[in-house]
Every structure is written in structure tokens, then in C-alpha cells.
Amino acid sequence: QVQLVESGGGLVQPGGSLTLSCAFAGNMFRFYDMAWYRQAPGKERELVASIGVGGFTKYVDSLKGRFTISRAEGEKTIYLQMTVLKPEDTAVYYCKAEWTSLGRNYWGKGTLVTVST
């Protein structure tokens, strides 16, 4: 069983920065593709960025250059560095772990990011 715990959310002013963390509790972290999703009020959950087992990263085009995803194998943690934050980045940010070949996927409970003055 895998548990994911996000942290690092909070209130930040427009133009500010924030780094989110997702701690992976369980085994075989190195075999899981990891990703960050977000869900804004009244909208569907959307992919923000992903990082594969080999470290290959993908980003939503609109966020490239502002957000950076990374993973620390020894810590079993992934991060999302967010810069030049905008009010439209306000959302609950979720972490996802996926072992595609085995059909396993897990979600965290989310952490709220609010970008506002």
C-alpha cells in the first residue's frame, strides 16, 4: 500500500514563489511515475507536471518556465517549485503515483495554494 502526503501549500502574493512536497510512504518508489495535478474551484482536475522513473519530465505548456518538478529517490519525495505565481494558479494541488504496468495508482489528499493579495 502507498500513501502520499502533500505539504507546502499556503497563501502567497502574486509574483511570489512556493515549493510543494509530496512524501511517498511505501515501497518501490523508484518504480513509480510521479505527477502533480491541480484542481481550481469549479474546474476539473488537470495535470501540471510529471516525472518518470528515469527522471524524464513533462509539463503543461502554459506552465513551462514557471514550474519545476523534481524527485529525490533517497527521500522518496517529489517537489514542485512554483515561481511567478498568478491568481489563476490558485487550486488544490494533488500528488499522484502510478505504476503503469501493474495498473496501480495512488493519490494524495491535496494541499491548497492560494495566490492573492
Summary of the structure (lengths in Angstrom):
residues: 117
radius of gyration: 13.6
end to end distance: 40.2
largest distance: 44.5
contacts: 337
relative contact order: 0.32
helix: 10%
strand: 54%
